[in-house]
Amino acid sequence: MRPKDSNVHEEQTRAANIDRWGLRCRCGLELTGSGEDGLVGAVNAHLTDRHPSVAGAYNADDILALAYRLPTSSFSVAVAKESV
């Protein structure tokens, strides 16, 4: 069994290595996601919820063409929860 601190460090390292992507919607909301798939999911959910007339109009390539990679300093580091 690994020490608890080892799990926290491993989770922090894994979280820091995930690419974070962003896209600013025309309504002004900045959407973010972990990796390309996370961003595409966030954008599609936003469009369905707030802009239903254009939901489904953009494929993943369209969304990623408008996206930008967030700088490392904006990454949030997840803290591992102790297993029960």
N, C-alpha and C positions, 0 to 999 in steps of 0.2 A: 504494500500500500504506500502510495506517495504522500509526502507531507502536504498539508493543506496549502502552504505557501507556494509549493511547486505548481499546483493546479491553477492558482491565481496568476502566476507568471506566465504559464502556458497559454491561458485564455487571453491575457493582455497582449502577448506576442501575436497570437492568431488574429485578434481584433485589429491590431495596428497594421497588419499585412493585407487587410482587405481593401481593395480599391473602393473609394467612395466617389460617386458620380452625382452631378447636379444638373438641373435644368430649370430655368425660370419660365413659368407659364405666362402667357399674354395677360392673364389677370393679375400678375404680380407675385404670385406665390412661388417660392423656390422649393422645388421638390428634390429630394435626395434619396439615394439608395445605395446599398452595399453591392458593388459590382454592377455590371451592365444589366443583368436580369432583374436585380432589385430595383434599379431605376425605372426600367420599362414597366415593371409591375406597379410602382408608385404612380407613374404618369397615367397609366391606363385606369387605375382606381380613381385618380383625381378627375380625369375626363368623364368617367361614368357618373361620378357623384356631382360634379359641378358644371360640366359642359356636355350634357348628354347628346346634344345635337351633333357633336363631332366625335363621340366615343366610338372607337373602332376604326376611325378614319386614318389613323397613323399606325404603321407597322413598326417593329423594333428598329429597323434600319433608319426610318424617318426620325424616330425619337433620339436615337444615338447620334445622328448627324447634328442635332441641336444641343447635345449634352456637352458637359465639360467635367474634367476630373477635378475633384476638390483637393486643395493642398493638404499635405500631411498634417499640418497644424490644426485642421478642423476635424480630424478623426476623433471619435469618442472611443475611449478604451473601456471595454466591457470588463466588469469584475465578476469572476466566477462565483457562483453561489455554492455554499457548502452542501454536499449531498446529504440527504436524510437517510 
